[in-house]
Amino acid sequence: MNLSQEEQKQYNRHLILDKIGEEGQLKLKQAKVLVIGAGGLGCPVLQYLTAAGVGTIGIIDDDVVDQSNLQRQVLYTIDDIGKSKAETAANRLSKLNPFVQFHVYKEKLTNQNAVSLFEKYDVIVDGSDNFATRYLTNDAAVLTQKPLVYGAIFKFEGQVSVFNYQGSATYRCLYPTPPKPEESPNCSEIGVIGVLPGVIGSLQANEAIKVICGIGEVLANKLLMYDTLSMRQMILKFERTDKAEVTELDNDYEFFCGIKTANHEITLQELQNNLTSYNLLDVREDWEREQHHIGGQHIPLGELTQRYEEINTEKPVIVYCKSGVRSQRAIDFLEQQFDSITFINLKKGLG
């Protein structure tokens, strides 16, 4: 495999760079990388891996662009709202580098598709935003013996590491047990400074390039922690443990992470067909309510413990949020306050 004249122009600054050169650029061209999530972390990862010339890039994401994404997901514009993130990202990135082949998966990563998907790629980059997907990604990477480039963000802080690299420690070595759902809110609940995923995602792309080219000191058995407010960073070392051994995928990663499946759920379509039979409670934030709602009372989840007595309980109450996670937390609390009231979760939320 050789580089064409146009590719040599495209990658000139790599070709003249020691430690990469033509040999390293050919490794990048031959490499296949799967990026999980085309959101805050996925956007910079995808941009820099595309620009670097990774020959084949897979993008898996079942979500669509929302206006609230634009503060940090810089691949998208106002015109992309409502469109598939994975598909939109691939279309835009192909204009950045026509020498890269993209495979788009407009679906959720599950224990049904993870292993077969990972087997097609050399490196996995995790840009997910929830613990269930992170544990699934780790386990599938171990089973398929793929290096996993990890990144996570929280408000003003981020983390980067490389798991399962040449026998190194895994995500389960670092985090043997998941935190409780109420202890791990996501960006839609607590916010995140827009530049943070750009910083962390760029570091993930850097680690992926190092792994592919076999250069530098990979962040294996190390966790880089970065704070945007103080501009401090530190590297913590950790070791491989017996938790690294994985023989099969878990049957239910959401259950493992404590995300309880609601006893009473209803889909949006079912609700719309029988709307008069219920009272509605929206537990999202004010700005989400302003963008779109389906009616009912509005008490943000953070105010519920002080305001739950305001809830109209004359009919069964359907609680809703964006994804169904916050509404389930609300129901867990409300069921402790009301003995005989039926609370129903809007399955998967408003989306």
C-alpha positions in Angstrom: 0.0 0.0 0.0 1.3 3.4 -1.0 0.2 7.0 -0.6 -1.1 8.8 -3.7 0.3 12.2 -4.7 -2.9 13.8 -3.3 -2.6 11.9 0.0 1.1 13.0 0.2 -0.1 16.6 -0.1 -2.9 16.0 2.5 -0.6 14.5 5.1 2.6 16.5 4.4 3.0 17.7 8.0 2.9 14.1 9.2 5.2 12.8 6.5 8.0 15.3 7.5 7.4 14.5 11.2 9.9 12.2 12.9 8.2 9.2 14.6 5.4 9.2 12.0 6.7 9.8 8.5 5.5 7.6 5.6 5.6 4.4 7.7 3.4 5.9 10.4 1.0 7.4 7.8 0.6 4.1 6.1 -0.3 2.5 9.5 -2.9 5.2 9.9 -4.3 4.5 6.4 -4.5 0.8 7.1 -6.1 1.3 10.6 -9.8 0.8 11.4 -11.2 2.7 14.4 -14.7 2.5 15.9 -15.9 5.6 17.7 -18.8 5.1 20.1 -20.9 8.2 20.2 -20.8 11.2 17.9 -21.5 13.7 20.7 -19.3 15.9 22.8 -16.3 13.6 22.9 -17.0 11.9 19.6 -16.9 15.2 17.6 -13.3 16.1 18.3 -12.2 12.4 18.2 -13.8 12.0 14.8 -12.4 15.3 13.4 -8.8 14.6 14.4 -8.8 11.0 13.4 -10.3 11.9 10.0 -7.7 14.7 9.5 -4.9 12.4 10.6 -5.9 9.9 7.8 -7.2 6.9 9.7 -8.3 4.8 6.7 -11.6 3.4 8.0 -13.7 5.0 10.8 -16.9 3.5 12.2 -19.4 5.8 13.9 -22.1 4.3 16.1 -24.8 6.6 17.6 -28.6 6.3 17.6 -29.2 9.9 18.6 -30.2 12.9 16.6 -28.9 16.5 16.8 -30.5 18.7 19.5 -30.1 22.4 19.8 -28.7 22.0 23.3 -25.9 19.9 21.7 -24.5 22.8 19.7 -22.7 24.5 22.7 -20.1 21.7 22.6 -20.7 19.3 19.6 -19.0 21.5 17.0 -19.5 19.2 14.0 -23.2 20.3 13.8 -25.1 23.4 12.9 -28.6 24.8 13.5 -29.5 23.2 10.1 -28.7 19.7 11.5 -31.2 19.7 14.3 -33.3 16.6 14.2 -30.9 14.8 11.9 -28.9 11.6 12.7 -25.6 12.5 14.5 -23.7 9.5 13.0 -24.9 10.2 9.4 -24.4 14.0 9.7 -20.9 13.6 11.1 -19.9 11.2 8.4 -21.2 13.5 5.6 -19.4 16.5 7.1 -16.1 14.6 7.8 -16.0 13.2 4.2 -15.5 16.8 3.1 -12.6 17.2 5.5 -10.8 14.2 4.1 -12.0 12.3 1.0 -9.4 9.5 1.6 -11.2 8.2 4.7 -14.0 5.5 4.5 -16.8 5.9 7.0 -19.2 3.2 8.2 -22.3 4.6 9.9 -24.3 2.7 12.5 -27.5 4.5 13.4 -28.2 2.2 16.3 -27.5 1.8 20.0 -24.5 -0.3 21.1 -25.9 -3.3 22.9 -24.8 -6.7 24.2 -26.3 -8.1 21.0 -24.1 -6.2 18.5 -21.0 -5.1 20.4 -18.7 -8.1 19.9 -19.5 -8.6 16.2 -19.0 -4.9 15.6 -15.7 -4.6 17.6 -14.2 -7.6 15.7 -14.2 -5.4 12.5 -12.0 -2.7 14.0 -8.4 -2.4 15.4 -9.0 0.3 18.0 -12.2 1.3 20.0 -12.7 4.9 21.2 -15.3 5.4 23.8 -17.2 8.7 23.6 -20.3 7.5 25.5 -21.9 9.4 28.3 -23.2 6.7 30.6 -21.8 3.9 32.8 -23.9 1.1 31.3 -22.3 1.7 27.9 -18.8 2.1 29.4 -19.0 -1.3 31.1 -20.4 -2.9 28.0 -17.7 -1.3 25.8 -15.0 -2.5 28.2 -16.2 -6.1 28.3 -16.6 -6.3 24.5 -13.1 -4.9 24.0 -11.7 -7.5 26.4 -13.5 -10.3 24.6 -12.3 -9.2 21.2 -8.9 -8.2 22.5 -9.1 -4.6 21.2 -7.4 -1.6 22.8 -9.9 0.8 24.2 -9.3 4.6 24.4 -11.5 6.0 27.2 -12.6 9.5 27.9 -15.2 11.0 30.3 -16.3 14.5 31.3 -18.0 16.0 34.3 -18.9 19.7 34.5 -15.4 21.2 34.4 -13.3 18.0 34.7 -12.3 15.2 32.4 -10.4 11.9 32.3 -8.5 9.9 29.7 -7.0 6.5 29.7 -6.2 3.5 27.5 -7.5 0.1 28.6 -6.7 -3.4 27.4 -3.6 -2.4 25.6 -0.9 -5.1 25.4 -2.2 -6.8 28.5 -2.8 -3.6 30.5 -5.5 -2.9 33.0 -9.1 -2.4 32.0 -12.0 -0.1 32.9 -13.2 -2.7 35.5 -9.7 -2.6 37.2 -10.1 1.2 37.7 -13.9 1.1 38.4 -14.8 -2.4 39.7 -18.4 -1.2 40.6 -20.5 1.5 39.1 -21.7 4.5 41.1 -25.4 4.8 42.0 -27.4 6.5 39.3 -28.2 9.5 41.5 -24.4 10.0 42.0 -23.6 10.1 38.3 -25.8 12.7 36.6 -25.1 13.4 32.9 -24.6 16.6 31.0 -28.3 17.2 30.4 -28.8 17.3 34.2 -25.8 19.2 35.5 -24.3 20.9 32.4 -20.7 20.9 31.1 -18.4 23.7 29.9 -18.4 23.5 26.1 -14.6 23.4 25.6 -14.1 20.4 27.9 -15.1 17.7 25.5 -13.0 19.3 22.9 -9.9 19.0 25.1 -10.6 15.5 26.3 -11.7 14.2 22.9 -8.5 15.6 21.3 -6.5 13.8 23.9 -8.4 10.6 23.1 -7.6 11.1 19.4 -3.9 11.6 20.3 -3.9 8.3 22.3 -5.5 6.4 19.4 -2.9 7.8 17.0 -0.1 6.7 19.4 -1.6 3.2 19.6 -1.9 2.9 15.9 1.6 4.2 15.1 3.3 2.5 18.0 4.9 5.8 19.2 5.2 7.6 22.5 4.1 6.5 26.0 0.5 5.3 25.8 -1.8 6.0 28.8 -2.1 2.4 29.7 -2.3 1.7 33.4 -2.6 5.4 33.9 -5.5 7.8 34.3 -5.0 11.4 33.2 -7.2 13.8 35.1 -7.7 17.4 33.8 -9.4 20.4 35.4 -10.4 23.3 33.2 -10.9 25.8 36.0 -7.4 25.5 37.5 -5.7 24.2 34.4 -4.2 21.4 36.5 -3.7 17.9 35.4 -2.4 14.8 37.1 -1.7 11.2 36.1 -2.7 8.4 38.5 -1.2 5.0 38.1 -3.3 1.8 38.6 -2.7 -1.9 38.1 -4.4 -4.7 36.3 -6.6 -6.8 38.7 -8.6 -10.0 38.4 -11.6 -7.8 37.4 -9.9 -7.6 34.0 -11.0 -11.2 33.3 -14.2 -11.2 31.2 -15.6 -14.4 29.8 -19.0 -13.1 28.5 -21.1 -10.1 28.3 -23.5 -9.2 31.0 -27.2 -9.8 30.3 -28.3 -6.4 31.4 -25.8 -3.6 31.9 -28.4 -1.1 33.0 -29.4 -3.4 35.8 -25.8 -3.9 36.7 -25.4 -0.1 36.9 -28.5 0.2 39.1 -30.8 1.8 36.4 -34.0 0.2 37.5 -36.5 -0.8 34.9 -39.8 0.8 35.9 -42.7 -1.5 36.9 -45.1 0.9 35.2 -44.1 2.4 31.9 -46.0 3.9 29.0 -44.8 5.0 25.5 -45.4 8.4 24.1 -47.7 7.0 21.5 -49.7 5.1 24.1 -50.0 8.3 26.2 -51.2 10.4 23.3 -54.0 7.8 22.6 -55.3 8.1 26.2 -54.1 11.5 27.4 -57.2 12.4 29.5 -56.7 9.4 31.8 -53.6 10.8 33.4 -52.0 13.8 35.0 -48.5 14.8 33.7 -45.4 15.8 35.6 -42.4 17.2 33.8 -39.2 16.9 35.9 -36.8 18.5 33.3 -35.0 21.8 33.7 -36.6 25.2 32.8 -34.7 25.6 29.6 -35.8 22.1 28.4 -39.4 23.0 29.2 -39.2 26.2 27.2 -38.0 24.3 24.1 -40.7 21.6 24.1 -43.2 20.0 26.4 -46.4 17.9 26.3 -48.1 19.8 29.1 -48.8 19.0 32.8 -47.1 20.3 35.9 -43.5 21.3 35.9 -41.2 20.6 38.9 -37.5 20.1 38.1 -36.0 17.0 39.6 -33.8 19.1 41.9 -36.8 20.9 43.4 -39.0 17.8 43.9 -38.1 17.1 47.5 -39.4 20.5 48.5 -42.4 20.7 46.1 -43.8 17.2 45.8 -46.9 18.2 47.8 -47.9 20.4 44.8 -48.4 17.4 42.6 -52.0 16.8 41.4 -52.7 13.1 42.3 -56.4 12.9 41.4 -55.4 10.6 38.5 -52.4 8.3 37.9 -49.4 10.5 37.3 -47.1 10.1 34.3 -43.7 11.5 35.0 -41.5 12.5 32.0 -38.1 13.8 31.2 -35.8 13.6 28.1 -34.7 10.0 28.3 -36.7 8.3 31.1 -33.8 8.3 33.6 -34.6 11.4 35.7 -38.3 10.6 35.6 -37.5 7.1 37.1 -35.5 8.8 39.9 -38.4 11.1 40.6 -40.8 8.1 40.8 -38.4 6.3 43.2 -38.7 9.3 45.5 -42.4 9.9 45.0 -43.4 6.3 45.7 -41.9 6.8 49.2 -44.1 9.8 49.8 -47.4 8.6 48.4 -48.7 5.1 49.4 -51.7 4.7 47.1 -50.8 6.8 44.1 -49.8 5.3 40.8 -46.7 6.8 39.1 -45.9 5.8 35.6 -42.6 6.5 33.7 -42.7 7.8 30.2 -40.6 5.2 28.5 -37.4 6.7 26.9 -38.8 10.1 27.6 -39.4 12.8 25.0 -36.2 12.0 23.2 
